[in-house]
Structures are given as structure tokens and as C-alpha cells.
Amino acid sequence: MVTAQADDLEALQRQVAELARQAETAARTYDRHDRFTWAGYAVIFLAIPFVVLLFRHHLDAWHYYLAGALILASALVVAAMDLAAIARRDAVIQAFERARAACEGARAGPPCGEAPSRSH
């Protein structure tokens, strides 16, 4: 009975350690993604209007509508990618926090692991 509980606790601690590693990796990946999100918005809100400005004498009226739709669609794609990255990071961190809470509930003592910080 005691060895079974010890084995369960060790398995739980290994799971917490693995989830902590995954959570840290997810947080670092999101931080890298977040650093380059601004570049996506810069390309959208600077490059497309610049092309419109550059070719304004050669564009028909419907080209402006097309450029506006392209700006909106591109911004939505970048925002959706950013929200998906946030959701992936948060899901891994929540799984780690649940496993850590289960580990701490299974034994009294020092915490089972440290959660990575959520920067956003």
C-alpha cells in the first residue's frame, strides 16, 4: 500500500516535471511569436498602403476596395494566429497547474514545481 502510493506520487511528480518543461517551452515559443507579431502588422499596415500609394495613378476604384479588403483579411489572419498561440500556451500552463495541484494534494510538503509566467 505504501509502495503503491509512493509509486503513484513519483509518477505524478514525473508528470508534473514533464508538464513544467512543456509549459516553459510553450511560454518561450509564445514569447518568440509575440516578438514577431508586430512585424506582421507592420507589413499589413505599411506595405499594402504603400503599394496603393505607389500605383495610385494606375488603379481603378475597385482596386481600393480590394486593397481595403486585403488589409482587413490580413489583420484578421495575424490576430487569429496570435490568439491560437495564446490558447496553446494557456492550455499547457493550465494542464501543468492542474497536475501540480494534484501532486500537492497527494502529499504535504514543498511545491511540486514552478509555473512559467504568463507574459500577456
N, C-alpha and C positions, 0 to 999 in steps of 0.2 A: 504494500500500500504506500509506504513512504517512498520507495524507489520509483513507483509509478508516478507519484506526484512530482518527484524530483525530475524525472524524465520529461513530464509534461511542462514543467517550469523551464527546463533547459530548452525544450523545443520552442516554447513561447518566447524565450529570450533570443534564440536564434532568429525567429521570425521577426521580432522587434528590430534586431540588428540589421537584418536584410531590408526591412521596410524603411529603416532610418537611412540606409545607403541609397535606396531608391528615391526617397523623399529629398535627400540632399542633391542627388543627380537631377531630379525634376526641377528643383528650385534653381540650380545653376543653369539648366537648359532654358528655363523661362527667363532668367536674367539676361542671358545672351540674346534670346529672341527679343526681349524688351528693348535692348540697346539698339537693335536694328529696325525696330518698328517705325521709328521716326524717319528713317531713310525711305521706307515705303510711302509714307505720307508726303515726304518731300518730292519724291518722283511724281506722285499723283498731282499735287497742288502746285508744282512748279513746272514740270516738264510739259504736261498737257496744255496748260495755258500759254506756255512759251511757244509751242508748236502752232497753236491757234494764232498767236500774235505774229509769228514769223510768216505764216501763209494767209494772213487776213485778206489780202487783195485777191487771192485765188479761191476763196471759199464762198460757197453759196450759203443761203440762210439755213438750210437743213444741216449743214456741217456744224454749225454752232450748237444745234440741238444734240447732234451726235456726240460732240465733244463734252457737253454737259452731262449726257447720259454716261459716257465713259468715265468721267470724273466720279460721279455718284457710284457707279458699279465698282470701280476700283477701290474707292474708300470703304465700301461695304465689305469687299473681299478682305482687305487688310484688317478691318475691325473684327470680322468673323474669325480670321486666323488668330488674332490676339486673344479673343475670348475663348477659343478652343485650347490655346496654350495655357491660359489661366485655369480652365476647367480640369485639364490633365494634371497640372501641378497641385491644385487643391484636392483632387481625388486621391492622389498618392499621399499627401500630407494627412488627410483625414483617415486613411487606412492605417497609417503609422500611429496616429494619435489613439485610434480605437485599440490597436494591438498593445500599445504602451499602457493604456488604461486597464486592459485585461491582465497584462503582466503585473502591474502594480496591485491589482485586486487579488491576484493569485498569491502574492507574498507581501509581507510587510518589510520594508527596508528602503534602500536608496532607489531612486527612479531607474527605470529600465532603459532609458535612452533620452536623448535630447532632440527636440523637434527643430527642423530648419526654420528659419524666419521667413515669413511671407512679406516680401518687399512691397507688394501692391495690394 
